[in-house]
Amino acid sequence: MMSAAQSQTLESKLEALQCHFTWDLNPGRSKLFRVRDKLEDIGPEEGNSWLGHIYNLRGYIQYKLGFTEDAQSLFNQATEALRLTRGAEEGRWLVVNYGNLAWLHHHLGKQEESQAYLSKVDALMKKYPSPSQDELHPEIYAEKAWTLMKFSTDQKLLAADYFERAIRMQPDMVEWNTSRVLALESASYNEGPEADILQKLRIAKEQDPENFYLAAKYLEERGKKGESIEDEARELGRQVLRNPVSSYSGMKALLWVYRKYLSIDEAITLAEEALKQHPDVRYLKSCVALCYKWKIILSRDSRPNKNMIERAISLHEEVISLYPQSSLVKKIDLAKMYINSKYSQAKADQIFQELLESDLEPADKQMLYTNYAYHLFYHLNDSDRATQYHMRAAEIPHESSFRERSIRVLTQIRDRKKDRMCREVEKFLSNLQKPQCF
């Protein structure tokens, strides 16, 4: 039994660790489920240099969700995966993993085991010091950066900075540079395009030629510049089909390229072919469902036939069942497909009502309210209730594209001065709370 002083000393040592438990990763449960599902879809592909990091993060998420036995199993799998990918029994790349295990045993009340992992961390820190006295070890920077990329779109620039620091000290890690460039590319959507992102993607692709996700992003950026990329995109599609199935295969990124620069029909054909080859892979089912959503909700060139609509609806229902804790977006998409295809207005209303009555976190409620407001306005001709739901979305102090869209609609109502709710909207906007991050 530890004394109070010993317990306090252990707590202070744990707080000083660099691991998932000390990186302020505190999203809501819905975000945890979404990230967990994305990590599971990566799969345990042999040779994946991030496999140890994947198990580490999955273990932390399972802990946060209350599944401590799963967490311990995944942390142990992370240990083995890190040893295999690094080709050695020990190294500084185990510091985060051992830190996680120290914290987990502490929370389980197993203080001796916790102290044992703390001792392992201390031994690794002494044996493998950081090349720079004032900075973390590059392996720690890299894992922290990779973790932030999975959790938060608004921390991509911070992740890129951590990767940059790691690369300066250990420049031979190709996957770190690839991830750094992908973080910069992703951040450019929110922060504005970086002037030389195309050049960075080109160099990264030359260094990491087998990374098809990177190749798809490079093609997308070239397409934005007006280059003709259709033939290269089709060739990349053939390569992706020959590769092992994984969300890291580049399939979904390439489908976005097909949608923008080829056609939605070609995207459907590619995704369906991949699913035909691997009919039981839920990730591929979600890719095919996404393509049909584009066709039914976004396509302007042709009216989907009944068979296509039924295929799309059936796929969405199956994907919802395969991702039971992270399917809110798919449920909203399904309702939109019922509406846009004129297949069943009543079914769409039922889906929306069930979602409105469900227990959702604030950010998810905001997304739902904005989508439901558009449904009320455009499909039910109920402008007053639409305005009310836009206000409900906007009053949730979470910064997002949905909040921005609702505020934009409300601002237009205020400025036109024709709507009977104009004064109510004007008062609402003047009192609107500034957004905060959840």
C-alpha positions as semicolon CSV with decimal commas, in nm:
position;residue;x (nm);y (nm);z (nm)
1;M;0,000;0,000;0,000
2;M;0,142;0,337;-0,101
3;S;0,163;0,623;0,146
4;A;0,004;0,958;0,059
5;A;0,348;1,104;-0,018
6;Q;0,438;0,813;-0,247
7;S;0,104;0,843;-0,425
8;Q;0,159;1,216;-0,480
9;T;0,509;1,152;-0,616
10;L;0,371;0,889;-0,855
11;E;0,102;1,132;-0,975
12;S;0,358;1,404;-1,046
13;K;0,574;1,161;-1,243
14;L;0,274;1,046;-1,444
15;E;0,178;1,405;-1,523
16;A;0,528;1,469;-1,658
17;L;0,504;1,184;-1,911
18;Q;0,462;1,237;-2,284
19;C;0,173;1,010;-2,382
20;H;-0,191;1,014;-2,486
21;F;-0,306;1,060;-2,126
22;T;-0,119;1,393;-2,097
23;W;-0,185;1,540;-2,445
24;D;-0,524;1,697;-2,364
25;L;-0,717;1,465;-2,592
26;N;-1,067;1,512;-2,454
27;P;-1,326;1,499;-2,734
28;G;-1,683;1,388;-2,679
29;R;-1,789;1,026;-2,709
30;S;-1,924;1,067;-3,062
31;K;-1,585;1,191;-3,182
32;L;-1,412;0,905;-3,000
33;F;-1,634;0,654;-3,179
34;R;-1,566;0,819;-3,517
35;V;-1,190;0,813;-3,467
36;R;-1,204;0,455;-3,338
37;D;-1,391;0,341;-3,649
38;K;-1,143;0,519;-3,877
39;L;-0,851;0,354;-3,701
40;E;-1,012;0,011;-3,723
41;D;-1,062;0,066;-4,097
42;I;-0,689;0,117;-4,145
43;G;-0,647;-0,248;-4,055
44;P;-0,345;-0,440;-3,921
45;E;-0,157;-0,431;-4,252
46;E;0,192;-0,574;-4,222
47;G;0,460;-0,322;-4,300
48;N;0,247;-0,024;-4,195
49;S;0,499;0,199;-4,018
50;W;0,221;0,357;-3,810
51;L;0,084;0,028;-3,677
52;G;0,221;0,077;-3,326
53;H;0,081;0,430;-3,314
54;I;-0,257;0,299;-3,435
55;Y;-0,274;0,046;-3,151
56;N;-0,162;0,308;-2,900
57;L;-0,437;0,550;-3,003
58;R;-0,699;0,278;-3,024
59;G;-0,604;0,171;-2,673
60;Y;-0,642;0,524;-2,541
61;I;-0,981;0,562;-2,709
62;Q;-1,105;0,234;-2,562
63;Y;-0,992;0,354;-2,220
64;K;-1,183;0,682;-2,265
65;L;-1,491;0,486;-2,369
66;G;-1,466;0,270;-2,057
67;F;-1,329;-0,051;-2,211
68;T;-1,020;-0,093;-1,995
69;E;-0,952;-0,459;-2,082
70;D;-0,954;-0,374;-2,452
71;A;-0,728;-0,078;-2,379
72;Q;-0,467;-0,292;-2,208
73;S;-0,475;-0,550;-2,488
74;L;-0,430;-0,279;-2,751
75;F;-0,144;-0,112;-2,562
76;N;0,029;-0,452;-2,544
77;Q;-0,028;-0,496;-2,919
78;A;0,126;-0,154;-2,969
79;T;0,438;-0,268;-2,785
80;E;0,481;-0,567;-3,013
81;A;0,398;-0,372;-3,330
82;L;0,654;-0,104;-3,244
83;R;0,921;-0,366;-3,185
84;L;0,842;-0,533;-3,517
85;T;0,833;-0,215;-3,726
86;R;1,150;-0,079;-3,567
87;G;1,325;-0,418;-3,574
88;A;1,450;-0,398;-3,217
89;E;1,338;-0,492;-2,866
90;E;1,370;-0,143;-2,724
91;G;1,412;0,219;-2,825
92;R;1,280;0,569;-2,757
93;W;0,977;0,486;-2,973
94;L;0,842;0,287;-2,672
95;V;0,828;0,592;-2,442
96;V;0,471;0,691;-2,535
97;N;0,353;0,330;-2,519
98;Y;0,507;0,270;-2,177
99;G;0,363;0,602;-2,058
100;N;0,017;0,488;-2,164
101;L;0,062;0,161;-1,977
102;A;0,182;0,346;-1,667
103;W;-0,129;0,563;-1,671
104;L;-0,365;0,273;-1,740
105;H;-0,230;0,065;-1,450
106;H;-0,250;0,371;-1,226
107;H;-0,619;0,416;-1,312
108;L;-0,676;0,044;-1,252
109;G;-0,530;0,082;-0,903
110;K;-0,222;-0,127;-0,987
111;Q;0,038;0,117;-0,859
112;E;0,333;-0,122;-0,853
113;E;0,283;-0,204;-1,222
114;S;0,244;0,166;-1,293
115;Q;0,572;0,240;-1,116
116;A;0,741;-0,040;-1,314
117;Y;0,646;0,125;-1,645
118;L;0,760;0,462;-1,513
119;S;1,098;0,305;-1,443
120;K;1,108;0,170;-1,799
121;V;1,039;0,518;-1,934
122;D;1,318;0,665;-1,719
123;A;1,562;0,400;-1,843
124;L;1,476;0,469;-2,208
125;M;1,507;0,847;-2,160
126;K;1,857;0,803;-2,018
127;K;1,970;0,547;-2,273
128;Y;1,826;0,729;-2,577
129;P;1,839;1,103;-2,508
130;S;1,694;1,356;-2,750
131;P;1,944;1,492;-3,008
132;S;1,835;1,840;-2,899
133;Q;1,854;1,924;-2,530
134;D;1,559;2,166;-2,537
135;E;1,321;1,950;-2,737
136;L;1,138;1,620;-2,716
137;H;1,280;1,313;-2,880
138;P;1,183;1,305;-3,252
139;E;0,993;0,976;-3,206
140;I;0,772;1,145;-2,946
141;Y;0,713;1,452;-3,163
142;A;0,616;1,226;-3,454
143;E;0,365;1,019;-3,256
144;K;0,213;1,328;-3,096
145;A;0,181;1,491;-3,440
146;W;0,024;1,181;-3,593
147;T;-0,224;1,161;-3,303
148;L;-0,329;1,527;-3,335
149;M;-0,394;1,473;-3,706
150;K;-0,647;1,202;-3,624
151;F;-0,831;1,401;-3,360
152;S;-0,861;1,754;-3,481
153;T;-0,873;1,940;-3,812
154;D;-0,789;2,268;-3,639
155;Q;-0,459;2,129;-3,507
156;K;-0,314;2,020;-3,842
157;L;-0,068;2,311;-3,849
158;L;0,053;2,224;-3,498
159;A;0,093;1,861;-3,612
160;A;0,294;1,977;-3,914
161;D;0,518;2,180;-3,682
162;Y;0,581;1,877;-3,459
163;F;0,666;1,668;-3,765
164;E;0,903;1,943;-3,880
165;R;1,084;1,935;-3,546
166;A;1,111;1,556;-3,560
167;I;1,244;1,564;-3,917
168;R;1,510;1,822;-3,832
169;M;1,656;1,585;-3,575
170;Q;1,592;1,261;-3,767
171;P;1,561;1,341;-4,141
172;D;1,562;0,986;-4,275
173;M;1,201;0,900;-4,178
174;V;1,008;0,922;-4,506
175;E;0,668;0,861;-4,346
176;W;0,715;1,161;-4,118
177;N;0,770;1,392;-4,412
178;T;0,471;1,245;-4,596
179;S;0,248;1,303;-4,294
180;R;0,385;1,656;-4,247
181;V;0,296;1,748;-4,605
182;L;-0,047;1,587;-4,578
183;A;-0,110;1,786;-4,259
184;L;-0,019;2,107;-4,442
185;E;-0,239;2,012;-4,737
186;S;-0,533;1,941;-4,507
187;A;-0,482;2,263;-4,310
188;S;-0,487;2,463;-4,634
189;Y;-0,864;2,406;-4,656
190;N;-0,915;2,594;-4,329
191;E;-0,618;2,831;-4,317
192;G;-0,599;2,922;-4,685
193;P;-0,384;2,757;-4,952
194;E;-0,011;2,741;-4,891
195;A;0,175;2,886;-5,189
196;D;0,412;2,594;-5,241
197;I;0,192;2,303;-5,128
198;L;0,199;2,153;-5,479
199;Q;0,580;2,153;-5,474
200;K;0,582;1,994;-5,127
201;L;0,341;1,722;-5,243
202;R;0,553;1,653;-5,552
203;I;0,872;1,610;-5,349
204;A;0,695;1,394;-5,090
205;K;0,554;1,174;-5,367
206;E;0,901;1,125;-5,515
207;Q;1,028;1,015;-5,174
208;D;0,725;0,796;-5,098
209;P;0,611;0,660;-5,438
210;E;0,406;0,369;-5,300
211;N;0,180;0,593;-5,092
212;F;-0,137;0,608;-5,305
213;Y;-0,320;0,836;-5,062
214;L;-0,043;1,091;-5,111
215;A;-0,057;1,033;-5,488
216;A;-0,432;1,108;-5,490
217;K;-0,382;1,430;-5,296
218;Y;-0,106;1,532;-5,539
219;L;-0,340;1,474;-5,834
220;E;-0,614;1,674;-5,664
221;E;-0,383;1,970;-5,610
222;R;-0,268;1,957;-5,973
223;G;-0,632;1,947;-6,081
224;K;-0,696;2,266;-5,885
225;K;-0,419;2,431;-6,088
226;G;-0,599;2,341;-6,410
227;E;-0,377;2,051;-6,515
228;S;-0,523;1,758;-6,709
229;I;-0,504;1,463;-6,467
230;E;-0,777;1,229;-6,596
231;D;-0,551;0,957;-6,742
232;E;-0,322;0,957;-6,437
233;A;-0,624;0,934;-6,207
234;R;-0,755;0,629;-6,394
235;E;-0,413;0,463;-6,378
236;L;-0,394;0,534;-6,005
237;G;-0,738;0,376;-5,972
238;R;-0,606;0,056;-6,130
239;Q;-0,313;0,057;-5,888
240;V;-0,535;0,112;-5,585
241;L;-0,751;-0,184;-5,689
242;R;-0,443;-0,408;-5,683
243;N;-0,338;-0,295;-5,336
244;P;-0,441;-0,439;-4,996
245;V;-0,770;-0,300;-4,866
246;S;-0,729;-0,023;-4,610
247;S;-0,850;0,330;-4,549
248;Y;-0,482;0,417;-4,608
249;S;-0,504;0,275;-4,961
250;G;-0,603;0,609;-5,108
251;M;-0,943;0,490;-5,231
252;K;-1,159;0,760;-5,074
253;A;-0,914;1,039;-5,160
254;L;-0,908;0,916;-5,519
255;L;-1,287;0,900;-5,537
256;W;-1,294;1,272;-5,453
257;V;-1,057;1,330;-5,746
258;Y;-1,286;1,126;-5,974
259;R;-1,586;1,326;-5,859
260;K;-1,419;1,662;-5,928
261;Y;-1,220;1,592;-6,243
262;L;-1,370;1,282;-6,409
263;S;-1,731;1,194;-6,325
264;I;-1,942;1,060;-6,042
265;D;-2,034;0,764;-6,262
266;E;-1,666;0,668;-6,297
267;A;-1,625;0,705;-5,920
268;I;-1,917;0,464;-5,868
269;T;-1,765;0,215;-6,113
270;L;-1,427;0,224;-5,934
271;A;-1,578;0,187;-5,588
272;E;-1,812;-0,092;-5,696
273;E;-1,520;-0,282;-5,853
274;A;-1,323;-0,258;-5,529
275;L;-1,624;-0,383;-5,332
276;K;-1,676;-0,666;-5,580
277;Q;-1,319;-0,782;-5,509
278;H;-1,366;-0,749;-5,130
279;P;-1,742;-0,781;-5,064
280;D;-1,719;-0,800;-4,684
281;V;-1,507;-0,488;-4,618
282;R;-1,720;-0,223;-4,448
283;Y;-1,482;0,060;-4,542
284;L;-1,538;-0,012;-4,912
285;K;-1,914;-0,025;-4,855
286;S;-1,890;0,324;-4,706
287;C;-1,693;0,438;-5,012
288;V;-1,958;0,307;-5,252
289;A;-2,235;0,462;-5,041
290;L;-2,055;0,797;-5,056
291;C;-2,046;0,784;-5,437
292;Y;-2,417;0,710;-5,461
293;K;-2,485;0,999;-5,224
294;W;-2,301;1,228;-5,466
295;K;-2,502;1,092;-5,756
296;I;-2,842;1,132;-5,593
297;I;-2,794;1,447;-5,386
298;L;-2,537;1,648;-5,581
299;S;-2,551;1,536;-5,945
300;R;-2,722;1,772;-6,187
301;D;-2,666;1,584;-6,509
302;S;-2,916;1,299;-6,487
303;R;-3,199;1,162;-6,275
304;P;-3,098;0,839;-6,096
305;N;-3,312;0,541;-6,189
306;K;-3,507;0,331;-5,941
307;N;-3,246;0,054;-5,925
308;M;-2,971;0,304;-5,842
309;I;-3,184;0,467;-5,573
310;E;-3,263;0,132;-5,414
311;R;-2,896;0,032;-5,427
312;A;-2,797;0,361;-5,261
313;I;-3,057;0,331;-4,987
314;S;-2,973;-0,033;-4,918
315;L;-2,601;0,049;-4,894
316;H;-2,658;0,341;-4,658
317;E;-2,876;0,128;-4,431
318;E;-2,606;-0,140;-4,424
319;V;-2,326;0,111;-4,356
320;I;-2,531;0,262;-4,072
321;S;-2,558;-0,085;-3,917
322;L;-2,181;-0,142;-3,961
323;Y;-2,092;0,187;-3,792
324;P;-2,361;0,199;-3,520
325;Q;-2,191;0,459;-3,299
326;S;-2,066;0,692;-3,573
327;S;-2,338;0,700;-3,838
328;L;-2,508;1,036;-3,776
329;V;-2,387;1,182;-4,107
330;K;-2,495;0,870;-4,295
331;K;-2,843;0,891;-4,139
332;I;-2,877;1,253;-4,249
333;D;-2,750;1,157;-4,596
334;L;-3,007;0,878;-4,611
335;A;-3,286;1,122;-4,530
336;K;-3,159;1,357;-4,803
337;M;-3,154;1,072;-5,055
338;Y;-3,514;0,986;-4,977
339;I;-3,603;1,351;-5,040
340;N;-3,391;1,422;-5,347
341;S;-3,491;1,102;-5,521
342;K;-3,856;1,166;-5,432
343;Y;-3,855;0,809;-5,305
344;S;-4,020;0,868;-4,968
345;Q;-4,078;1,205;-4,804
346;A;-4,241;1,030;-4,510
347;K;-3,933;0,814;-4,447
348;A;-3,709;1,122;-4,456
349;D;-3,932;1,297;-4,201
350;Q;-3,919;0,988;-3,978
351;I;-3,537;0,981;-3,985
352;F;-3,512;1,349;-3,898
353;Q;-3,765;1,317;-3,614
354;E;-3,581;1,021;-3,463
355;L;-3,254;1,212;-3,478
356;L;-3,409;1,526;-3,325
357;E;-3,536;1,317;-3,034
358;S;-3,204;1,138;-2,979
359;D;-2,938;1,231;-2,724
360;L;-2,666;1,410;-2,922
361;E;-2,361;1,610;-2,824
362;P;-2,364;1,985;-2,900
363;A;-2,154;1,973;-3,219
364;D;-2,370;1,690;-3,357
365;K;-2,690;1,875;-3,265
366;Q;-2,560;2,179;-3,452
367;M;-2,498;1,977;-3,768
368;L;-2,844;1,820;-3,743
369;Y;-3,022;2,152;-3,681
370;T;-2,863;2,319;-3,984
371;N;-2,948;2,027;-4,212
372;Y;-3,302;2,007;-4,076
373;A;-3,349;2,382;-4,127
374;Y;-3,269;2,345;-4,497
375;H;-3,508;2,050;-4,517
376;L;-3,787;2,256;-4,358
377;F;-3,730;2,548;-4,594
378;Y;-3,673;2,375;-4,927
379;H;-3,887;2,064;-4,896
380;L;-4,162;2,146;-4,645
381;N;-4,197;2,520;-4,727
382;D;-4,190;2,601;-4,354
383;S;-3,971;2,912;-4,343
384;D;-4,057;3,006;-3,983
385;R;-3,949;2,670;-3,837
386;A;-3,646;2,670;-4,066
387;T;-3,540;3,004;-3,921
388;Q;-3,593;2,873;-3,568
389;Y;-3,366;2,575;-3,635
390;H;-3,100;2,795;-3,791
391;M;-3,106;2,998;-3,468
392;R;-3,081;2,681;-3,261
393;A;-2,777;2,578;-3,465
394;A;-2,614;2,919;-3,440
395;E;-2,661;2,952;-3,063
396;I;-2,449;2,643;-2,998
397;P;-2,105;2,802;-2,937
398;H;-1,907;2,557;-3,147
399;E;-1,723;2,689;-3,450
400;S;-1,806;2,486;-3,761
401;S;-1,917;2,520;-4,122
402;F;-2,273;2,439;-4,012
403;R;-2,279;2,729;-3,768
404;E;-2,138;2,959;-4,036
405;R;-2,406;2,853;-4,285
406;S;-2,687;2,907;-4,036
407;I;-2,553;3,249;-3,937
408;R;-2,522;3,340;-4,306
409;V;-2,889;3,250;-4,365
410;L;-2,996;3,445;-4,057
411;T;-2,793;3,747;-4,165
412;Q;-2,967;3,742;-4,504
413;I;-3,307;3,731;-4,333
414;R;-3,210;4,028;-4,116
415;D;-3,074;4,233;-4,404
416;R;-3,367;4,169;-4,642
417;K;-3,611;4,300;-4,379
418;K;-3,900;4,119;-4,549
419;D;-3,937;3,809;-4,333
420;R;-4,189;3,833;-4,050
421;M;-3,924;3,696;-3,814
422;C;-3,681;3,970;-3,916
423;R;-3,687;4,159;-3,585
424;E;-3,653;3,840;-3,382
425;V;-3,356;3,736;-3,596
426;E;-3,197;4,082;-3,565
427;K;-3,220;4,066;-3,185
428;F;-3,087;3,710;-3,184
429;L;-2,782;3,800;-3,394
430;S;-2,698;4,103;-3,180
431;N;-2,690;3,882;-2,870
432;L;-2,514;3,588;-3,033
433;Q;-2,237;3,433;-2,824
434;K;-1,897;3,405;-2,984
435;P;-1,802;3,048;-3,075
436;Q;-1,578;2,834;-2,860
437;C;-1,416;2,499;-2,919
438;F;-1,568;2,198;-2,742
